[in-house]
C-alpha cells in the first residue's frame, strides 16, 4: 500500500502535492500520517532535485491551505506544517541528495534541533515558566472535570514537571518527524528505483564515536542528581532519538545477518509503540554502545 502511494506520487508534482496535503490533513486526526506526507516531500526532492522538491512543497501548501479553509476554517494550520515539517524535510533531503551521506544528513538535523533548544532559551529566558503559563488554562479545564482524580498539589507538581520537559520533547518530536520523513523518502526512492539499496545503506549506518560521547555526557549531566541543567535536559531527548535510529539500524542488521525471523522486528516496533520512552532509551543505548562494540560485526563472527 505504501509503495503504491509513493508510486502514485511519482507520477507528477500535482499527485505528490495532493498526497502530501491529504496525509497532512488526516494527520490532524491520526498524527503518524504526517510522516507519510513528509516522506513524499523527501522522495520528490531526492528524485526530482531542488526545483522539483520546492515546487511540490509550494503546490502542497496551496492545496492544503484551500482544504483547511473550506473544511476547518483554519488556513493558519498550513504555516504550522510548512515550517515544522515540509521545509525542514526538504532541506535535509537536499543535504542527503548533494552529499549522498545519510549520517551527515542526520547529524545536521540533530544539530539544527539542538540550536532550536538553545534558541528557545535565548528568546524565552525561562521556557519552563512559559510552558507553565501556556498549559495553565488547559489544566484548569481538566481539573474542573468531575472524573479528574489528582489532588491540586499533585496536579501542580505534574504540570511543573511536564513544563520543564516540554521544550526538549517538542523539538524531539519535530526532529523525529523530519528524520522519519527523510528515511521514508529514501526508502521509497530505493524501493522504486534501486530495490534493496536502502536496506543496505540503513543497516550500515554508523553515527560515530564523537556524537556518542556527546550523548553520554549529556545523559550523565541531565540525569545525575543535583547536576541537571535545564538546557542540557532539553537537549537529551533529541540525542536519544538520534541514537535510537542507530539502534534500530543495528537490530535490523543483526536480524538479517543472523537470518532471524522478521517477527523480531515486528516485536521491536510494537514495543516501541506501547513503551516508547523505555524503548527509545534502550535502542539509544544499543546505538551508543555500537560505536565501540560493533555488535553487527560480532553477530557475523558469532554466526560463523
KEKE-3310 file (N, C-alpha, C; in steps of 0.2 Angstrom, whole numbers, plus 5000, padded with zeros to 4 digits):
npx = (5004:5009:5020:5013:5007:5018:5022:5012:5013:5024:5021:5018:5020:5009:5001:5010:5009:4996:4995:5003:4996:4984:4988:4993:4982:4974:4982:4979:4969:4975:4990:5002:5002:5007:5020:5020:5017:5028:5037:5034:5038:5052:5055:5051:5060:5072:5072:5068:5076:5081:5073:5061:5057:5054:5044:5034:5032:5027:5015:5008:5007:4998:4986:4984:4981:4969:4960:4961:4955:4941:4937:4940:4940:4952:4965:4977:4984:4991:5003:5010:5012:5020:5032:5036:5037:5037:5046:5058:5061:5062:5074:5084:5083:5089:5102:5105:5104:5114:5126:5125:5126:5119:5122:5128:5117:5108:5116:5117:5104:5101:5109:5103:5091:5096:5101:5089:5084:5093:5090:5077:5079:5086:5077:5066:5070:5066:5060:5052:5044:5037:5030:5023:5014:5007:5001:4992:4978:4972:4975:4967:4955:4954:4955:4942:4934:4923:4928:4941:4955:4967:4974:4975:4989:4996:4993:4998:5012:5014:5011:5021:5032:5030:5030:5044:5050:5045:5050:5061:5055:5045:5054:5061:5051:5048:5061:5060:5050:5055:5066:5061:5053:5063:5069:5059:5057:5069:5069:5058:5062:5073:5066:5058:5067:5079:5079:5082:5093:5091:5090:5103:5110:5105:5106:5120:5123:5132:5135:5146:5159:5161:5149:5142:5149:5146:5133:5132:5139:5129:5118:5123:5125:5112:5105:5111:5109:5106:5114:5108:5105:5094:5094:5102:5095:5084:5090:5093:5082:5083:5095:5094:5084:5091:5101:5093:5088:5100:5101:5090:5094:5105:5098:5090:5101:5107:5097:5095:5109:5110:5100:5087:5070:5058:5049:5055:5058:5045:5040:5049:5045:5032:5033:5040:5030:5021:5028:5036:5045:5054:5059:5065:5076:5082:5085:5093:5104:5109:5113:5123:5133:5136:5145:5157:5158:5153:5142:5136:5146:5151:5140:5141:5153:5150:5140:5147)
npy = (4994:5006:5008:5009:5021:5029:5027:5032:5046:5049:5050:5063:5081:5087:5076:5071:5083:5083:5071:5074:5085:5078:5068:5076:5083:5072:5069:5077:5071:5058:5058:5051:5050:5061:5058:5051:5061:5069:5060:5060:5072:5072:5061:5067:5077:5071:5063:5072:5083:5100:5110:5104:5098:5110:5115:5105:5106:5120:5119:5109:5117:5127:5119:5112:5124:5129:5118:5117:5129:5128:5116:5116:5129:5135:5141:5145:5134:5129:5135:5130:5116:5119:5125:5117:5105:5102:5111:5109:5095:5095:5103:5095:5084:5089:5090:5077:5073:5080:5076:5063:5056:5048:5048:5061:5069:5066:5070:5084:5087:5084:5094:5106:5104:5105:5118:5124:5122:5129:5142:5143:5145:5157:5166:5165:5165:5158:5144:5134:5141:5148:5138:5133:5143:5143:5131:5132:5136:5125:5115:5119:5118:5104:5100:5104:5095:5081:5068:5070:5065:5068:5077:5094:5098:5088:5089:5101:5098:5089:5096:5106:5098:5092:5104:5108:5099:5101:5109:5102:5090:5094:5099:5087:5079:5086:5084:5070:5069:5075:5066:5053:5056:5059:5046:5038:5043:5041:5027:5024:5029:5021:5009:5010:5013:5007:4993:4986:4994:5004:4996:4991:5002:5008:4999:4999:5010:5022:5032:5037:5040:5052:5059:5050:5050:5063:5062:5053:5061:5071:5064:5060:5072:5077:5068:5064:5066:5082:5088:5091:5102:5114:5117:5107:5096:5097:5095:5082:5073:5074:5069:5056:5051:5052:5042:5031:5029:5024:5013:5005:5003:4994:4983:4979:4975:4965:4955:4952:4947:4937:4929:4929:4927:4939:4942:4947:4960:4965:4963:4972:4985:4985:4985:4998:5006:5004:5006:5018:5028:5020:5010:5019:5024:5011:5007:5018:5016:5004:5009:5019:5011:5003:5010:5007:4993:4986:4978:4972:4967:4958:4949:4943:4936:4928:4920:4912)
npz = (5000:5004:4995:4984:4986:4986:4973:4965:4969:4962:4949:4945:4949:4954:4959:4969:4977:4981:4988:4999:5005:5008:5017:5027:5031:5036:5046:5056:5063:5065:5070:5066:5052:5047:5045:5033:5024:5025:5020:5007:5003:5005:4996:4983:4982:4983:4971:4961:4963:4968:4963:4959:4971:4979:4971:4972:4986:4987:4979:4987:4998:4994:4991:5003:5011:5005:5007:5021:5024:5019:5024:5038:5042:5046:5040:5044:5049:5040:5039:5050:5047:5036:5041:5052:5046:5031:5025:5033:5031:5017:5016:5023:5015:5003:5008:5009:4996:4990:4996:4998:5010:5023:5036:5038:5035:5045:5056:5054:5055:5068:5074:5070:5078:5091:5091:5090:5103:5110:5105:5110:5123:5123:5118:5126:5139:5151:5147:5154:5163:5154:5146:5157:5159:5147:5147:5158:5157:5151:5160:5171:5165:5164:5178:5182:5177:5182:5184:5186:5195:5202:5216:5220:5223:5218:5205:5202:5204:5194:5182:5183:5181:5169:5161:5162:5154:5141:5131:5126:5122:5113:5102:5100:5095:5083:5077:5076:5067:5055:5053:5051:5040:5031:5031:5026:5014:5007:5008:5000:4988:4985:4985:4973:4963:4965:4971:4987:4990:5000:5012:5014:5015:5026:5036:5038:5044:5054:5066:5073:5085:5092:5092:5100:5112:5116:5118:5128:5138:5139:5144:5157:5163:5163:5170:5182:5200:5207:5197:5186:5172:5165:5151:5146:5149:5141:5129:5129:5125:5110:5106:5111:5103:5090:5092:5095:5082:5077:5084:5080:5067:5069:5075:5064:5056:5063:5063:5050:5047:5056:5051:5056:5061:5054:5063:5074:5072:5071:5084:5090:5085:5089:5103:5104:5101:5112:5123:5123:5129:5136:5127:5117:5125:5127:5114:5110:5119:5114:5101:5105:5111:5101:5094:5099:5102:5091:5087:5076:5068:5077:5077:5065:5066:5076:5070:5061)
capx = (5000:5014:5024:5008:5006:5024:5022:5007:5016:5030:5018:5018:5021:5002:5000:5014:5007:4989:4996:5006:4991:4979:4991:4994:4975:4972:4986:4976:4966:4979:4996:5008:5001:5011:5027:5020:5017:5035:5041:5033:5042:5058:5055:5050:5066:5078:5071:5067:5080:5079:5067:5055:5055:5051:5038:5029:5030:5023:5008:5005:5005:4992:4981:4982:4978:4962:4957:4960:4950:4935:4935:4941:4940:4958:4970:4984:4987:4996:5010:5012:5015:5026:5038:5038:5038:5039:5053:5064:5062:5065:5081:5088:5083:5094:5108:5106:5104:5120:5131:5125:5128:5114:5125:5129:5111:5106:5119:5115:5097:5101:5112:5098:5087:5100:5101:5082:5083:5097:5086:5071:5082:5088:5071:5061:5074:5064:5055:5048:5039:5032:5026:5018:5009:5003:4996:4988:4971:4971:4975:4961:4949:4954:4953:4935:4930:4921:4932:4949:4957:4973:4974:4978:4996:4998:4992:5003:5018:5014:5011:5028:5037:5029:5033:5051:5052:5041:5054:5065:5050:5043:5059:5062:5045:5049:5066:5058:5046:5060:5071:5056:5051:5069:5071:5054:5058:5075:5067:5054:5067:5077:5061:5055:5072:5085:5077:5087:5098:5091:5091:5110:5113:5102:5109:5127:5123:5137:5135:5152:5161:5161:5142:5141:5152:5142:5126:5134:5140:5123:5114:5125:5124:5105:5101:5114:5106:5110:5119:5104:5104:5088:5095:5105:5090:5080:5094:5094:5078:5085:5101:5092:5081:5096:5104:5088:5088:5106:5099:5085:5098:5109:5094:5089:5106:5108:5091:5097:5115:5109:5094:5082:5063:5056:5044:5059:5057:5038:5040:5053:5041:5026:5036:5042:5023:5017:5033:5041:5051:5059:5062:5069:5082:5086:5088:5099:5109:5112:5116:5129:5137:5138:5151:5164:5157:5152:5138:5135:5152:5151:5135:5144:5158:5146:5137:5152)
capy = (5000:5012:5008:5011:5028:5033:5026:5037:5052:5050:5051:5070:5085:5088:5070:5072:5088:5080:5066:5077:5088:5073:5064:5081:5084:5066:5068:5081:5066:5052:5061:5047:5050:5066:5055:5049:5067:5071:5056:5061:5078:5069:5057:5071:5081:5066:5060:5077:5089:5106:5114:5099:5097:5116:5116:5101:5109:5125:5116:5106:5122:5130:5114:5111:5130:5129:5112:5119:5135:5126:5110:5118:5137:5137:5141:5146:5127:5127:5138:5125:5111:5121:5127:5112:5098:5101:5114:5105:5089:5097:5105:5089:5079:5092:5088:5070:5072:5083:5073:5055:5053:5048:5050:5068:5072:5065:5074:5091:5088:5085:5100:5111:5103:5107:5125:5126:5122:5135:5147:5144:5148:5164:5170:5164:5165:5153:5141:5130:5145:5150:5132:5133:5148:5141:5125:5133:5136:5118:5111:5121:5115:5097:5100:5106:5089:5078:5062:5071:5061:5071:5082:5101:5098:5083:5092:5107:5095:5085:5101:5109:5093:5092:5111:5108:5095:5102:5112:5096:5085:5097:5099:5080:5077:5089:5081:5064:5069:5076:5060:5048:5058:5058:5039:5035:5046:5037:5020:5024:5030:5014:5003:5011:5014:5003:4989:4983:4999:5007:4992:4990:5009:5010:4994:5000:5017:5022:5039:5039:5040:5059:5060:5045:5053:5069:5059:5050:5066:5075:5060:5060:5079:5078:5063:5064:5070:5088:5091:5093:5109:5113:5117:5101:5091:5098:5093:5075:5069:5074:5065:5049:5049:5051:5036:5026:5027:5020:5006:5002:5000:4989:4977:4977:4972:4958:4951:4950:4944:4930:4926:4928:4928:4946:4944:4950:4967:4967:4964:4978:4991:4985:4988:5005:5010:5004:5008:5022:5031:5014:5008:5024:5024:5005:5007:5023:5013:5000:5013:5022:5005:5000:5014:5004:4986:4984:4972:4969:4963:4952:4944:4939:4931:4923:4915:4908)
capz = (5000:5005:4989:4979:4987:4983:4965:4963:4970:4957:4943:4944:4955:4957:4963:4975:4982:4983:4993:5005:5008:5011:5023:5032:5034:5040:5052:5062:5067:5066:5069:5062:5045:5045:5042:5026:5020:5025:5016:5000:5002:5004:4989:4977:4982:4981:4965:4956:4964:4972:4960:4959:4978:4982:4968:4976:4993:4986:4977:4993:5003:4992:4991:5010:5013:5002:5010:5028:5024:5017:5029:5045:5043:5049:5035:5048:5051:5034:5041:5055:5043:5031:5045:5056:5043:5024:5023:5036:5027:5010:5017:5024:5008:4999:5011:5008:4989:4987:5000:4997:5016:5027:5043:5038:5035:5052:5061:5053:5058:5076:5076:5070:5084:5097:5090:5092:5110:5113:5103:5114:5130:5121:5116:5131:5145:5155:5144:5158:5165:5148:5145:5163:5158:5141:5148:5164:5156:5149:5166:5174:5162:5166:5185:5183:5176:5188:5185:5187:5202:5206:5221:5217:5224:5214:5198:5201:5203:5187:5177:5183:5178:5161:5158:5162:5149:5135:5125:5123:5119:5106:5097:5098:5091:5076:5074:5074:5060:5050:5052:5049:5033:5027:5030:5022:5007:5005:5007:4994:4982:4984:4983:4967:4958:4967:4976:4991:4991:5006:5017:5015:5017:5033:5041:5039:5047:5059:5068:5075:5092:5094:5094:5105:5118:5117:5120:5135:5143:5140:5148:5163:5166:5164:5175:5189:5205:5208:5192:5180:5170:5161:5144:5144:5150:5135:5123:5129:5120:5103:5105:5112:5097:5085:5093:5094:5075:5076:5087:5075:5061:5072:5076:5058:5053:5066:5061:5043:5047:5059:5047:5061:5058:5054:5069:5079:5070:5072:5091:5092:5083:5094:5110:5103:5101:5118:5128:5119:5132:5138:5121:5114:5129:5126:5107:5110:5122:5109:5096:5108:5113:5094:5091:5102:5102:5084:5088:5069:5066:5082:5075:5059:5069:5080:5066:5058)
cpx = (5004:5018:5019:5007:5012:5024:5017:5009:5021:5027:5017:5018:5014:5000:5003:5011:5000:4990:4999:5000:4986:4982:4991:4987:4973:4976:4984:4972:4970:4986:5002:5007:5005:5018:5026:5020:5024:5039:5040:5037:5049:5059:5055:5057:5072:5078:5071:5072:5077:5073:5061:5053:5052:5045:5033:5027:5026:5016:5005:5003:4998:4986:4979:4978:4970:4958:4955:4955:4943:4932:4935:4940:4947:4964:4977:4987:4992:5003:5014:5016:5021:5032:5041:5040:5041:5045:5059:5066:5065:5072:5086:5088:5088:5101:5110:5107:5111:5126:5131:5126:5122:5116:5125:5122:5108:5109:5118:5108:5097:5104:5107:5093:5090:5100:5094:5081:5087:5093:5080:5073:5084:5082:5067:5064:5072:5058:5050:5042:5034:5028:5020:5012:5004:4998:4992:4981:4968:4970:4969:4955:4948:4952:4946:4931:4929:4925:4939:4950:4963:4971:4977:4986:4999:4998:4997:5010:5019:5015:5018:5033:5036:5031:5040:5054:5049:5045:5058:5060:5047:5048:5061:5057:5046:5055:5064:5054:5050:5064:5066:5054:5057:5070:5065:5055:5063:5073:5062:5058:5070:5072:5059:5061:5078:5083:5083:5092:5097:5092:5099:5113:5111:5106:5117:5128:5128:5138:5142:5153:5160:5153:5140:5143:5148:5136:5127:5135:5134:5118:5116:5124:5116:5102:5104:5110:5110:5114:5114:5104:5099:5089:5098:5100:5085:5084:5094:5089:5080:5090:5099:5088:5086:5099:5099:5087:5094:5104:5095:5089:5102:5104:5092:5095:5108:5103:5093:5103:5114:5103:5089:5075:5061:5051:5048:5058:5050:5038:5043:5048:5035:5028:5037:5035:5020:5022:5038:5046:5056:5063:5067:5076:5086:5089:5094:5105:5113:5116:5123:5134:5140:5144:5158:5164:5156:5148:5136:5140:5152:5146:5137:5149:5155:5143:5141:5154)
cpy = (5006:5013:5011:5019:5032:5033:5031:5044:5054:5051:5059:5075:5086:5082:5070:5077:5086:5075:5069:5081:5084:5070:5069:5082:5078:5066:5073:5076:5060:5055:5057:5048:5056:5064:5054:5056:5070:5067:5057:5068:5076:5066:5062:5075:5077:5064:5066:5083:5095:5109:5110:5099:5104:5117:5112:5104:5115:5124:5113:5111:5125:5125:5113:5118:5130:5124:5114:5125:5132:5120:5112:5125:5139:5136:5142:5139:5126:5129:5133:5119:5113:5122:5121:5105:5099:5105:5111:5099:5090:5099:5099:5084:5082:5090:5081:5069:5075:5079:5066:5052:5054:5050:5058:5072:5072:5070:5082:5092:5089:5091:5106:5110:5106:5115:5128:5127:5128:5141:5149:5147:5155:5169:5171:5165:5160:5149:5137:5135:5147:5144:5132:5138:5146:5135:5126:5133:5129:5114:5113:5118:5107:5096:5101:5100:5084:5071:5063:5069:5064:5077:5089:5101:5094:5085:5097:5104:5092:5091:5105:5104:5093:5099:5111:5104:5096:5105:5106:5091:5088:5097:5092:5077:5080:5085:5074:5064:5070:5070:5055:5050:5057:5050:5036:5037:5042:5030:5019:5025:5024:5009:5004:5011:5010:4999:4986:4988:5002:5003:4991:4997:5010:5005:4995:5007:5017:5029:5041:5040:5047:5060:5056:5048:5059:5067:5056:5056:5070:5071:5060:5067:5080:5074:5062:5068:5076:5091:5093:5100:5109:5113:5110:5095:5091:5096:5085:5071:5068:5069:5057:5047:5048:5044:5030:5024:5022:5013:5002:4999:4994:4982:4975:4973:4965:4953:4948:4945:4937:4926:4924:4930:4936:4947:4947:4958:4969:4968:4971:4985:4991:4988:4995:5009:5010:5006:5012:5025:5025:5011:5013:5024:5017:5005:5012:5020:5008:5004:5016:5016:5002:5004:5011:4996:4982:4977:4968:4965:4957:4947:4940:4934:4926:4918:4911:4902)
cpz = (5000:4998:4984:4980:4985:4976:4962:4963:4965:4950:4940:4950:4958:4961:4969:4980:4985:4989:5000:5009:5011:5017:5029:5035:5038:5046:5058:5066:5069:5065:5065:5055:5042:5042:5035:5021:5019:5020:5009:4998:5000:4997:4983:4977:4980:4974:4959:4957:4967:4969:4960:4966:4980:4978:4971:4982:4992:4984:4983:4998:5001:4992:4998:5013:5011:5006:5018:5029:5023:5022:5036:5047:5047:5044:5038:5049:5045:5036:5046:5052:5039:5035:5049:5053:5036:5023:5027:5032:5020:5011:5019:5018:5004:5001:5009:5000:4986:4990:4999:5004:5021:5034:5043:5039:5042:5057:5060:5056:5065:5078:5075:5076:5090:5097:5092:5099:5113:5111:5108:5121:5129:5121:5123:5138:5150:5152:5148:5161:5160:5146:5151:5162:5152:5143:5154:5162:5154:5155:5170:5172:5164:5174:5186:5181:5182:5189:5185:5194:5205:5210:5218:5218:5219:5206:5197:5200:5196:5182:5177:5180:5171:5158:5158:5157:5142:5129:5122:5120:5113:5101:5095:5094:5084:5073:5072:5067:5054:5048:5049:5041:5029:5025:5025:5015:5003:5003:5001:4988:4980:4981:4976:4961:4959:4972:4980:4993:4998:5012:5019:5018:5025:5038:5042:5042:5053:5061:5070:5083:5095:5096:5099:5112:5120:5121:5127:5140:5144:5145:5155:5167:5167:5169:5182:5194:5207:5203:5186:5178:5165:5154:5142:5144:5143:5128:5123:5125:5113:5102:5106:5106:5091:5086:5093:5087:5074:5079:5083:5069:5063:5073:5069:5055:5056:5064:5054:5043:5050:5056:5052:5058:5059:5060:5074:5078:5072:5080:5093:5091:5088:5101:5109:5103:5108:5124:5125:5123:5134:5132:5117:5118:5128:5119:5107:5114:5118:5104:5099:5108:5106:5092:5094:5101:5096:5085:5081:5067:5070:5080:5069:5062:5073:5076:5062:5061)
residu = (UNK:UNK:UNK:UNK:UNK:UNK:UNK:UNK:UNK:UNK:UNK:UNK:UNK:UNK:UNK:UNK:UNK:UNK:UNK:UNK:UNK:UNK:UNK:UNK:UNK:UNK:UNK:UNK:UNK:UNK:UNK:UNK:UNK:UNK:UNK:UNK:UNK:UNK:UNK:UNK:UNK:UNK:UNK:UNK:UNK:UNK:UNK:UNK:UNK:UNK:UNK:UNK:UNK:UNK:UNK:UNK:UNK:UNK:UNK:UNK:UNK:UNK:UNK:UNK:UNK:UNK:UNK:UNK:UNK:UNK:UNK:UNK:UNK:UNK:UNK:UNK:UNK:UNK:UNK:UNK:UNK:UNK:UNK:UNK:UNK:UNK:UNK:UNK:UNK:UNK:UNK:UNK:UNK:UNK:UNK:UNK:UNK:UNK:UNK:UNK:UNK:UNK:UNK:UNK:UNK:UNK:UNK:UNK:UNK:UNK:UNK:UNK:UNK:UNK:UNK:UNK:UNK:UNK:UNK:UNK:UNK:UNK:UNK:UNK:UNK:UNK:UNK:UNK:UNK:UNK:UNK:UNK:UNK:UNK:UNK:UNK:UNK:UNK:UNK:UNK:UNK:UNK:UNK:UNK:UNK:UNK:UNK:UNK:UNK:UNK:UNK:UNK:UNK:UNK:UNK:UNK:UNK:UNK:UNK:UNK:UNK:UNK:UNK:UNK:UNK:UNK:UNK:UNK:UNK:UNK:UNK:UNK:UNK:UNK:UNK:UNK:UNK:UNK:UNK:UNK:UNK:UNK:UNK:UNK:UNK:UNK:UNK:UNK:UNK:UNK:UNK:UNK:UNK:UNK:UNK:UNK:UNK:UNK:UNK:UNK:UNK:UNK:UNK:UNK:UNK:UNK:UNK:UNK:UNK:UNK:UNK:UNK:UNK:UNK:UNK:UNK:UNK:UNK:UNK:UNK:UNK:UNK:UNK:UNK:UNK:UNK:UNK:UNK:UNK:UNK:UNK:UNK:UNK:UNK:UNK:UNK:UNK:UNK:UNK:UNK:UNK:UNK:UNK:UNK:UNK:UNK:UNK:UNK:UNK:UNK:UNK:UNK:UNK:UNK:UNK:UNK:UNK:UNK:UNK:UNK:UNK:UNK:UNK:UNK:UNK:UNK:UNK:UNK:UNK:UNK:UNK:UNK:UNK:UNK:UNK:UNK:UNK:UNK:UNK:UNK:UNK:UNK:UNK:UNK:UNK:UNK:UNK:UNK:UNK:UNK:UNK:UNK:UNK:UNK:UNK:UNK:UNK:UNK:UNK:UNK:UNK:UNK:UNK:UNK)
# end
